[in-house]
Amino acid sequence: MELIPHLWEGVTAGPIDVTIVFHPPMTVDAMGGRKPLAARAESLVREGQARALAGTEPATSELASAIA
């Protein structure tokens, strides 16, 4: 599928709900390297995707401790 028709289909499909979650910042030093940082970031994104698909929202305390 070409990009413009694909985007137009999304725009004309009707209303959508969007939730944006900002996780606490992480640093390479705090996570012990690039690979652990990438793994943790991927884990957070996957957890958020699963929650979005399930229709649940994380508690504020869960977000605050997400990188602990």
Buried (B, 14 or more C-beta within 10 A) or exposed (E): EEEEEEEEEEEEEEEEEEEEBEBEEBEEEEBEEEEEBEEBBEEBEEBBEEBBEEEEEBEEEEBEEBBE
